[in-house]
Amino acid sequence: MQLSSFGVVANEYTRFFKNTAEIKYLKMAEKALKRAVKIAAVGQADYHRALARNYISQHRFKEALKHANVALDVGGGRLESQYLLFDVHMELGNYHEAERYLESFKNMYDSGYLIRLAKWNDYKGDLKTTIRLMERVKQKVLSSKNKEIQLWVFTNLADYYGHAGRIKDAYQHYLKALQLDPKNAYAKKGIAWIVFSYEKNAQEAMRILDEVTKTLQAPDYYLLKAQIAEYMAEDQHRLDSLDKYYSLVQNPEYGIMYNIPNAELFLEHPHQYKRGLQLAEEEVKNRPTPEAYGLLAYAYLKDGQTESAMEIAESQILGKTYEPAILLYAAEIYKAGGITAKVVELRSELSEAAYELGPVKASKIQDL
């Protein structure tokens, strides 16, 4: 193959992965990009950035950071490299570094900056500002002919609207995404969640997901199907969905991509608590974010190490994340530790997040 072909081939394999969720295509894209990085004399920064993006998709964040730094050092597309470094540092929980890069490319007229400023405000818990910024981005991209960025903006804005309880707006933006791409699985998944969590129409949500999984073999879609089946009290359907999930993630090419959901599943079964704890510890080493620490704290709780769980909740979770699933873990930990005031405070906050948690997890709020 000619060097110029590697980027094209990698892009095609990445597109195949997005359309099918078959991990082999993401790995083949990685192979092409590694070869390009090795032999390219010109355009190295582009290849290093593309390989970093590939590693982000595989949750290999430290390797992604290495290639993002190389891209910046090599030169060429400096702004794109700075964008990438912000993205990687956010994934790694290096928030001071991420903020430093955010300041380095500040430009309120630039969509790339506004998208990342929105992400920063979401991390800080300022959802109103996040939505306002993303709405500005939407107005900018509407006039562009870039279908891919329009899809990304519509689906991400839909997600934010859902978090804010603006369900009708979320639904309309998932529909906008489907108008651009009728096969867009992420938008269909978003609509399925609205139908399930907001409308409580589990049958219709399952029908939508059944259609999606005819062509898309993404493990997390089967986890959602298992959750809906649990709500419907259809035990066999739930087990079938979990079996399908397990059969997919057994593929070693997934690497560490599904450490978190795997750990969460292990923590549902007493004889698997140690395995769940092991994966949670591995995830914290990979990306020490408040979300990863939340999982670790919950694993300690399940393993009977309540004091360790409370220490992590106090130092790494409260005030550092606004993710409802993690705050639910913290509430369960404080309940086990007998800290009633904290439980009451968290329960009040979580009661407003029932839509995000979904009917199955939201039912746990009542148990607090």
C-alpha positions in Angstrom: 0.0 0.0 0.0 1.1 3.6 -0.7 1.4 5.8 2.4 -1.4 8.0 1.2 -3.7 5.0 1.4 -3.3 4.3 5.1 -5.3 7.3 6.2 -8.1 6.5 3.8 -8.2 2.9 4.8 -8.2 3.8 8.5 -11.1 6.2 8.0 -13.1 3.5 6.2 -12.4 0.9 8.9 -13.4 3.5 11.6 -16.6 4.2 9.6 -17.3 0.4 9.5 -16.8 0.2 13.3 -19.3 3.1 13.8 -21.9 1.4 11.6 -21.5 -2.2 12.9 -19.8 -1.8 16.3 -17.6 -4.8 15.4 -14.3 -4.3 17.3 -12.2 -5.9 14.5 -12.7 -2.8 12.4 -11.4 -0.5 15.1 -8.4 -2.7 15.5 -7.7 -2.8 11.8 -7.9 1.0 11.7 -5.3 1.0 14.5 -3.1 -1.3 12.5 -3.2 1.0 9.5 -2.5 4.1 11.5 0.4 2.5 13.4 2.0 1.7 10.1 1.5 5.2 8.8 3.0 6.7 12.0 6.0 4.5 11.5 6.8 5.3 7.9 5.4 8.8 7.3 7.8 11.6 6.7 5.1 14.2 6.0 1.8 14.7 7.8 2.9 12.8 10.9 0.9 15.0 13.2 -2.3 14.0 11.4 -1.6 10.3 11.8 -0.6 10.7 15.5 -3.9 12.5 16.1 -5.9 9.9 14.3 -4.2 7.1 16.3 -4.8 9.0 19.5 -8.6 9.2 18.6 -8.5 5.5 17.9 -7.0 4.8 21.3 -9.6 7.0 23.0 -12.3 4.8 21.4 -10.5 1.8 22.9 -10.2 3.5 26.3 -6.4 3.4 26.0 -6.2 6.9 27.3 -2.5 7.0 28.4 -1.4 5.8 24.9 -3.7 8.4 23.4 -2.0 11.1 25.5 1.4 10.0 24.2 0.4 10.3 20.6 -1.4 13.6 21.2 1.8 15.1 22.7 3.8 13.8 19.8 1.4 15.5 17.4 1.8 18.8 19.2 5.6 18.5 19.2 5.8 17.5 15.5 3.8 20.5 14.5 1.1 20.9 11.9 -2.4 21.5 12.9 -1.4 22.9 16.3 -5.0 23.9 17.2 -6.3 20.4 16.4 -3.6 18.9 18.7 -4.6 21.3 21.5 -8.2 20.3 21.1 -7.1 16.7 21.3 -5.0 17.2 24.4 -8.0 18.9 26.2 -10.1 15.8 25.3 -7.6 13.3 26.5 -6.9 15.1 29.8 -10.6 15.3 30.5 -10.9 11.5 29.9 -7.9 10.9 32.3 -9.3 13.2 35.0 -6.4 15.6 34.6 -8.7 18.6 35.0 -6.0 21.2 35.7 -4.2 20.3 32.5 -7.4 20.2 30.5 -8.3 23.7 31.8 -4.8 25.0 30.8 -5.4 23.8 27.2 -8.9 25.2 27.2 -7.4 28.7 28.1 -4.7 28.3 25.4 -7.2 28.2 22.5 -9.9 30.5 23.9 -12.1 31.9 21.0 -15.8 32.4 21.6 -16.3 32.5 17.8 -14.8 29.0 17.2 -17.1 25.9 17.4 -14.2 23.7 18.5 -13.6 25.9 21.5 -17.3 26.3 22.3 -17.8 22.5 22.3 -15.0 22.0 24.7 -16.1 24.9 26.9 -19.6 23.2 27.0 -17.9 20.0 28.1 -16.0 21.8 30.8 -19.1 23.4 32.2 -20.9 20.1 32.2 -18.0 18.7 34.3 -18.4 21.7 36.7 -22.2 20.9 37.0 -23.4 24.0 35.1 -25.8 22.4 32.7 -27.6 25.6 31.7 -24.4 27.1 30.4 -23.5 23.8 28.7 -26.7 23.8 26.8 -26.5 27.5 25.9 -23.0 27.0 24.5 -24.1 23.9 22.5 -27.1 25.8 21.1 -24.6 28.4 19.8 -22.6 25.6 18.2 -25.8 24.2 16.6 -26.5 27.6 15.0 -23.0 27.6 13.6 -23.0 24.1 12.1 -26.5 24.4 10.6 -25.1 26.4 7.8 -22.2 24.0 7.2 -22.3 21.0 4.9 -20.5 18.8 7.4 -23.1 16.1 8.1 -20.9 14.3 10.6 -20.5 17.3 12.9 -24.2 18.1 12.6 -25.1 14.6 13.7 -22.7 14.9 16.6 -24.1 18.2 17.8 -27.7 17.1 17.5 -27.2 13.9 19.5 -25.0 15.5 22.2 -27.4 18.4 22.6 -30.3 15.9 22.8 -28.4 14.2 25.7 -27.9 17.5 27.5 -31.6 18.3 27.1 -32.4 15.0 28.6 -30.2 15.6 31.6 -32.0 19.0 32.1 -35.4 17.3 32.0 -36.3 18.9 28.6 -37.5 15.7 27.2 -39.5 17.1 24.2 -36.4 19.1 23.1 -34.2 15.9 23.5 -36.7 13.9 21.4 -36.8 16.5 18.7 -33.0 16.6 18.4 -32.7 12.8 18.2 -35.3 13.1 15.3 -33.1 15.8 13.6 -30.2 13.3 13.8 -32.3 10.6 12.2 -33.4 12.9 9.4 -29.7 13.3 8.6 -28.9 9.6 9.1 -32.0 7.3 9.3 -29.7 4.4 10.5 -28.1 6.4 13.3 -28.1 3.9 16.2 -27.1 6.4 18.9 -30.2 8.5 18.1 -32.4 5.5 18.2 -31.0 4.4 21.5 -31.7 7.9 22.8 -35.3 7.7 21.7 -35.6 4.2 23.2 -34.4 5.6 26.6 -37.0 8.4 26.4 -39.7 5.8 25.7 -38.5 3.6 28.5 -37.5 6.0 31.3 -39.9 8.9 30.7 -42.9 7.3 29.1 -42.5 3.9 30.9 -43.3 2.1 27.7 -40.9 -0.7 28.0 -42.4 -2.8 25.2 -41.9 0.0 22.6 -38.4 0.7 23.9 -37.5 -2.9 23.5 -38.9 -3.0 20.0 -36.7 -0.1 19.0 -33.6 -1.7 20.4 -34.4 -5.1 18.8 -34.4 -3.3 15.4 -31.1 -1.6 16.2 -29.3 -4.8 17.3 -30.2 -6.6 14.0 -27.3 -4.7 12.4 -25.3 -3.3 15.3 -23.5 -5.6 17.7 -22.6 -3.2 20.4 -22.4 -4.9 23.8 -23.8 -1.9 25.8 -27.1 -2.1 23.8 -27.7 -5.6 25.2 -27.1 -4.2 28.7 -29.8 -1.7 28.1 -32.1 -4.5 26.8 -31.4 -6.5 30.0 -32.3 -3.5 32.1 -35.6 -3.0 30.3 -36.3 -6.7 30.6 -35.7 -6.5 34.3 -38.2 -3.7 34.6 -40.7 -5.8 32.6 -40.1 -8.8 34.9 -39.1 -10.9 31.9 -36.3 -12.9 33.5 -35.5 -15.1 30.5 -35.3 -12.1 28.2 -33.0 -10.4 30.7 -30.7 -13.5 30.9 -30.7 -13.8 27.1 -29.6 -10.2 26.8 -26.9 -10.6 29.4 -25.7 -13.8 27.7 -25.4 -11.9 24.4 -23.5 -9.1 26.2 -21.0 -11.6 27.8 -20.5 -13.5 24.5 -19.5 -10.2 22.8 -17.2 -8.8 25.5 -15.3 -12.2 25.7 -13.5 -11.0 22.5 -10.0 -10.1 23.8 -9.8 -7.3 21.2 -12.2 -5.2 23.4 -9.3 -5.0 25.9 -10.4 -2.7 28.8 -13.3 -1.0 27.0 -16.0 -2.7 29.1 -14.2 -2.7 32.5 -16.8 -0.5 34.1 -20.0 -2.4 33.0 -18.3 -5.7 33.7 -17.4 -4.6 37.2 -20.9 -3.3 37.8 -22.3 -6.7 36.8 -19.9 -8.6 39.0 -20.9 -6.4 41.9 -24.4 -7.6 41.6 -23.3 -11.1 42.7 -21.7 -11.8 46.1 -19.4 -14.5 44.8 -18.1 -12.1 42.1 -17.4 -9.1 44.4 -13.6 -9.7 44.3 -13.6 -9.7 40.5 -15.6 -6.5 40.5 -13.2 -4.9 42.9 -10.2 -5.9 40.8 -11.7 -4.3 37.7 -12.6 -1.1 39.6 -9.0 -0.8 40.8 -7.7 -1.4 37.3 -10.1 1.3 36.0 -8.8 3.9 38.6 -5.2 3.2 37.4 -6.3 3.7 33.8 -8.3 6.9 34.4 -8.5 8.3 37.9 -11.7 10.2 37.4 -14.5 10.7 40.0 -16.6 8.2 38.1 -13.9 5.5 38.3 -13.4 6.3 42.0 -17.1 6.1 42.5 -17.1 2.5 41.2 -14.1 1.6 43.4 -15.8 3.0 46.4 -18.9 1.0 45.7 -16.8 -2.1 45.1 -15.2 -1.6 48.6 -18.7 -1.3 50.1 -19.8 -4.6 48.5 -16.6 -6.2 49.7 -17.3 -5.2 53.3 -14.7 -2.4 53.4 -17.2 0.3 54.4 -14.6 2.7 55.9 -12.5 2.6 52.8 -15.6 3.2 50.7 -16.5 6.3 52.8 -13.0 7.7 52.6 -13.1 7.6 48.8 -16.6 9.0 48.7 -15.5 11.9 50.8 -12.3 12.7 49.0 -13.0 11.7 45.4 -16.7 11.9 44.8 -18.7 14.6 46.7 -18.3 18.0 45.0 -16.3 16.4 42.2 -19.0 14.8 40.0 -22.7 15.3 39.4 -23.2 12.0 37.7 -26.4 10.5 39.3 -25.3 6.9 39.1 -22.1 7.8 41.1 -24.0 9.9 43.6 -26.4 6.9 44.1 -23.3 4.8 45.0 -22.2 7.5 47.4 -25.7 7.5 49.0 -25.6 3.8 49.5 -22.2 4.0 51.1 -23.2 6.7 53.5 -26.3 4.8 54.4 -24.1 1.8 55.3 -21.9 4.0 57.3 -24.9 5.5 59.2 -24.3 9.1 58.0 -28.0 10.0 57.7 -27.6 13.7 57.0 -25.5 12.9 53.9 -28.0 10.3 52.7 -30.9 12.8 53.1 -29.0 15.4 51.1 -28.1 13.0 48.3 -31.6 11.5 48.2 -33.1 14.9 47.6 -30.6 15.5 44.7 -31.2 12.1 43.2 -35.0 12.5 43.3 -34.5 15.0 40.5 -32.4 12.6 38.4 -35.0 9.7 38.1 -35.1 10.1 34.3 -31.3 9.8 33.9 -31.1 6.8 36.3 -34.0 5.0 34.6 -36.8 3.1 36.4 -34.7 0.2 37.7 -32.0 2.4 39.3 -34.4 5.1 40.4 -36.3 2.5 42.5 -33.2 2.3 44.7 -33.7 5.9 45.7 -36.7 4.9 47.7 -34.6 2.3 49.6 -32.3 5.0 50.9 
